[in-house]
Amino acid sequence: DYGARNGEFCGDAIQRAIDAAAAQGGGRVVVPAGEYGTASLVLRSNVELHLQAGAVLRFTDDFDAYPILHIRWEGYEQPCHRPLIYAKNEENVALTGLGTLEGQGRKWWTAFRAKTLDAARPCAVCFEDCTRVRMSDFVVRNSPSWTIHPVRCEDVTIDKLTITNPFDSPNTDGIDPESCRNVRITGCHIDVGDDCIAVKAGTEDAEEGIPCENIAITGCTMVHGHGGVVLGSEMSGGVEDVQIWDCDFANSLYGIEIKATPKRGGYVRGVTVRDCTAPRVI
């Protein structure tokens, strides 16, 4: 109804459907099987973007299609290209379904290494200052940088995601909750070029120190990555009450890692790890 067609660029049509659902108080926007080109999408309160099995959102690698915002990246606010899927100050937002987000990150990785970008690369999915966030079942491939990045969010559920980025792709963390409260990460399969799951709380350069607390990570498999579950290195606001159990660290370089740079400050406390396997880590 809004003009999206299989095999075509449909970013404007998909955004119109999201906005129309929000205007009527909320609803479910369904992406059917097929491949749809798009640029950055913004989710709204009370809207679920649902990717049916066989649906692929292929995000353009045209840098100009991602406006530059002042948002949190690597622990403090700075100019960044808008994430592939983004929401700020929203509630009851959801991204679900058995479809795929194709980030086409290779051009971004090349520009990063060449130091030719005018702002930080976009994350695949970033929610800032949102409450009641749900992500489930979908696949994310080739994220330009960090893949899933909730920032200052509360009541976040991340369930059964499959995240795959090449082992040599720079800074392509899997799931990075930052300065969040009440986060549940369950049953995810993560194979990336940096840390698989990193619990963060900002750097010393952040305007305000906000802790990351009450985080549960269960039943996840970390196929490849620098660290399986990492606390830091951006952790100046403090990290506490983290429960990690029944996870398989498979081929991660490290299993559980606590890290910070000199003079960063902050604390880590109340961390429990049980019933995990780490067959090949250092």
C-alpha positions as CSV (number, residue, x, y, z in Angstrom):
1,D,0.0,0.0,0.0
2,Y,2.9,2.4,0.7
3,G,4.8,1.5,-2.5
4,A,7.4,-1.2,-1.4
5,R,8.2,-3.7,-4.1
6,N,10.4,-6.8,-4.0
7,G,13.8,-6.1,-5.7
8,E,13.5,-2.3,-5.5
9,F,14.7,0.4,-3.2
10,C,11.9,0.9,-0.7
11,G,13.3,2.9,2.2
12,D,10.9,5.8,1.9
13,A,7.9,3.4,1.5
14,I,8.9,1.4,4.6
15,Q,9.3,4.5,6.6
16,R,5.9,5.8,5.6
17,A,4.4,2.6,6.8
18,I,6.1,2.9,10.2
19,D,5.0,6.5,10.5
20,A,1.4,5.6,9.6
21,A,1.3,2.9,12.2
22,A,2.6,5.3,14.8
23,A,0.1,7.9,13.8
24,Q,-2.8,5.6,14.6
25,G,-1.4,4.7,18.0
26,G,0.8,1.8,17.0
27,G,0.7,-1.4,15.0
28,R,2.7,-4.1,13.2
29,V,4.5,-3.3,10.0
30,V,5.2,-6.6,8.1
31,V,8.0,-7.0,5.6
32,P,7.0,-10.1,3.5
33,A,9.5,-12.5,1.9
34,G,11.7,-10.8,-0.8
35,E,14.6,-8.4,-0.9
36,Y,14.0,-4.7,-0.3
37,G,16.6,-2.0,-0.6
38,T,16.6,0.7,2.1
39,A,18.5,3.4,3.9
40,S,18.3,4.2,7.6
41,L,14.9,3.5,9.2
42,V,13.5,5.2,12.4
43,L,11.2,3.2,14.6
44,R,8.4,4.8,16.6
45,S,6.6,4.1,19.9
46,N,4.2,1.1,19.9
47,V,5.3,-0.1,16.5
48,E,6.7,-3.5,15.7
49,L,8.7,-4.0,12.5
50,H,8.3,-7.7,11.7
51,L,10.5,-9.4,9.1
52,Q,8.8,-12.6,7.7
53,A,10.9,-15.6,6.9
54,G,12.7,-14.9,3.6
55,A,12.5,-11.2,4.0
56,V,15.8,-9.3,3.5
57,L,16.3,-5.6,4.2
58,R,19.4,-4.7,2.2
59,F,20.8,-1.4,3.5
60,T,22.5,0.8,1.0
61,D,26.3,1.5,1.3
62,D,25.9,5.1,0.1
63,F,27.3,7.0,3.1
64,D,25.2,10.1,2.2
65,A,22.0,8.1,2.9
66,Y,22.8,8.1,6.6
67,P,22.5,11.6,8.1
68,I,25.1,12.6,10.8
69,L,23.7,12.8,14.3
70,H,25.3,13.6,17.6
71,I,24.8,10.3,19.4
72,R,26.7,7.9,21.8
73,W,29.5,6.0,20.2
74,E,32.5,4.4,22.0
75,G,31.3,5.8,25.3
76,Y,30.5,9.4,24.7
77,E,28.4,11.6,22.4
78,Q,30.0,12.4,19.1
79,P,29.1,12.8,15.4
80,C,27.9,9.5,13.9
81,H,26.1,8.4,10.9
82,R,22.5,7.4,11.8
83,P,22.2,3.7,12.6
84,L,20.6,1.4,10.0
85,I,17.6,1.0,12.4
86,Y,17.3,3.8,15.0
87,A,14.9,5.0,17.7
88,K,15.3,7.7,20.4
89,N,13.0,8.5,23.3
90,E,10.4,5.9,22.2
91,E,8.6,3.2,24.2
92,N,7.2,-0.2,23.3
93,V,9.3,-0.7,20.2
94,A,10.0,-4.1,18.6
95,L,12.0,-5.6,15.8
96,T,11.1,-9.2,15.2
97,G,10.8,-12.1,12.8
98,L,12.9,-14.6,10.9
99,G,14.1,-12.3,8.2
100,T,17.5,-10.7,7.7
101,L,19.2,-7.3,8.0
102,E,22.0,-7.1,5.5
103,G,24.3,-4.2,6.5
104,Q,26.7,-4.2,3.6
105,G,29.5,-3.1,5.9
106,R,32.5,-3.8,3.7
107,K,32.6,-0.3,2.1
108,W,32.3,1.2,5.6
109,W,35.2,-1.0,6.9
110,T,37.4,0.0,4.0
111,A,36.7,3.7,4.6
112,F,37.4,3.3,8.3
113,R,40.8,1.7,7.7
114,A,41.6,4.5,5.2
115,K,40.5,7.2,7.7
116,T,38.3,8.9,5.0
117,L,35.0,9.0,7.0
118,D,33.7,12.4,8.1
119,A,31.9,10.8,11.2
120,A,31.8,7.5,13.0
121,R,30.2,4.5,11.2
122,P,26.6,3.6,11.9
123,C,25.6,0.7,14.2
124,A,23.2,-1.8,12.7
125,V,20.5,-1.3,15.4
126,C,20.6,1.4,18.0
127,F,17.9,2.4,20.5
128,E,18.7,5.4,22.7
129,D,16.7,6.4,25.8
130,C,13.9,3.9,25.1
131,T,11.7,1.8,27.4
132,R,10.3,-1.7,26.7
133,V,12.4,-2.7,23.8
134,R,12.1,-6.2,22.2
135,M,14.3,-7.8,19.5
136,S,13.8,-11.4,18.5
137,D,14.6,-14.1,15.9
138,F,16.1,-12.1,13.1
139,V,19.6,-12.4,11.4
140,V,22.0,-9.5,11.1
141,R,24.9,-9.7,8.7
142,N,27.8,-7.4,7.9
143,S,27.1,-4.6,10.3
144,P,29.2,-1.4,9.5
145,S,30.3,-1.3,13.2
146,W,28.7,-2.5,16.5
147,T,25.6,-4.6,15.7
148,I,23.1,-4.2,18.5
149,H,23.5,-1.1,20.7
150,P,20.9,-0.2,23.2
151,V,21.9,3.0,25.1
152,R,20.3,4.3,28.3
153,C,17.3,2.0,27.7
154,E,15.2,0.1,30.3
155,D,13.5,-3.2,30.0
156,V,15.2,-4.7,27.0
157,T,14.6,-8.2,25.7
158,I,17.0,-9.6,23.0
159,D,16.1,-13.2,22.1
160,K,17.4,-15.7,19.5
161,L,19.2,-13.3,17.3
162,T,21.9,-14.6,14.8
163,I,24.7,-12.1,14.3
164,T,27.4,-12.8,11.7
165,N,30.2,-10.4,10.8
166,P,33.6,-11.4,9.3
167,F,36.3,-12.2,11.8
168,D,38.5,-9.4,10.4
169,S,35.8,-6.7,10.3
170,P,36.7,-3.8,12.6
171,N,34.7,-3.0,15.8
172,T,31.8,-5.2,14.8
173,D,30.7,-6.2,18.3
174,G,27.6,-8.4,18.6
175,I,25.4,-7.0,21.4
176,D,26.5,-4.0,23.5
177,P,24.0,-2.8,26.1
178,E,25.3,0.6,27.4
179,S,24.1,2.3,30.6
180,C,20.9,0.2,30.5
181,R,18.7,-1.3,33.2
182,N,16.9,-4.7,33.1
183,V,18.3,-6.3,30.0
184,R,17.7,-10.0,29.0
185,I,19.9,-11.5,26.3
186,T,18.9,-15.1,25.6
187,G,19.6,-17.8,23.0
188,C,21.7,-15.7,20.6
189,H,24.2,-17.0,18.1
190,I,27.1,-14.6,17.7
191,D,30.1,-14.8,15.3
192,V,31.8,-11.4,14.9
193,G,35.0,-9.5,14.4
194,D,35.3,-8.0,17.9
195,D,33.6,-8.7,21.3
196,C,30.5,-10.9,21.1
197,I,28.6,-9.3,24.1
198,A,30.1,-6.2,25.8
199,V,28.3,-4.6,28.8
200,K,29.2,-0.9,28.8
201,A,28.6,2.2,30.8
202,G,30.3,5.1,29.0
203,T,33.8,6.6,29.3
204,E,35.3,9.4,31.4
205,D,34.3,11.7,28.5
206,A,30.6,11.1,28.9
207,E,28.5,14.0,30.2
208,E,26.9,11.9,32.9
209,G,28.0,8.6,34.5
210,I,25.1,6.1,34.2
211,P,25.5,2.5,35.3
212,C,24.6,-0.6,33.4
213,E,22.8,-2.9,35.8
214,N,20.6,-5.9,36.1
215,I,21.8,-7.7,33.0
216,A,21.1,-11.4,32.4
217,I,22.9,-13.3,29.6
218,T,21.7,-16.9,29.1
219,G,22.0,-19.7,26.6
220,C,24.1,-17.8,24.1
221,T,26.8,-19.2,21.7
222,M,29.9,-17.1,20.9
223,V,31.4,-18.8,17.8
224,H,34.2,-16.4,17.1
225,G,35.0,-13.0,18.8
226,H,37.6,-11.3,20.8
227,G,35.7,-11.7,24.1
228,G,32.7,-13.9,24.9
229,V,31.1,-11.6,27.5
230,V,33.1,-8.5,28.2
231,L,32.6,-5.9,30.9
232,G,34.0,-2.6,29.5
233,S,36.1,-1.2,28.3
234,E,33.7,1.8,28.4
235,M,32.6,1.4,32.0
236,S,33.0,4.7,33.8
237,G,29.4,4.8,35.0
238,G,29.8,1.4,36.6
239,V,28.6,-2.2,35.8
240,E,26.7,-4.3,38.4
241,D,24.4,-7.2,38.8
242,V,25.4,-9.2,35.8
243,Q,24.3,-12.9,35.5
244,I,25.9,-15.1,32.9
245,W,24.9,-18.7,32.6
246,D,24.6,-21.7,30.3
247,C,26.7,-20.0,27.5
248,D,29.1,-21.6,25.1
249,F,32.2,-19.5,24.4
250,A,33.3,-21.9,21.5
251,N,36.1,-20.2,19.7
252,S,36.2,-16.8,21.5
253,L,39.7,-15.5,22.2
254,Y,38.6,-14.8,25.8
255,G,35.6,-16.1,27.8
256,I,34.8,-13.6,30.5
257,E,36.8,-10.3,30.3
258,I,36.8,-7.2,32.5
259,K,38.7,-4.4,30.9
260,A,39.3,-0.6,31.1
261,T,41.9,1.9,30.1
262,P,44.1,3.7,32.6
263,K,42.4,6.6,34.4
264,R,38.9,5.5,33.2
265,G,37.4,5.0,36.6
266,G,34.1,3.1,37.4
267,Y,33.4,-0.2,39.0
268,V,32.4,-3.8,38.3
269,R,30.5,-5.7,41.0
270,G,27.9,-8.4,41.5
271,V,28.9,-10.6,38.6
272,T,27.9,-14.3,38.6
273,V,29.1,-16.8,36.0
274,R,27.9,-20.4,36.1
275,D,27.4,-23.5,33.9
276,C,29.3,-22.1,30.9
277,T,31.7,-23.9,28.6
278,A,34.9,-22.3,27.3
279,P,36.7,-25.1,25.4
280,R,39.3,-23.1,23.4
281,V,39.8,-19.7,25.1
282,I,43.0,-18.4,26.5
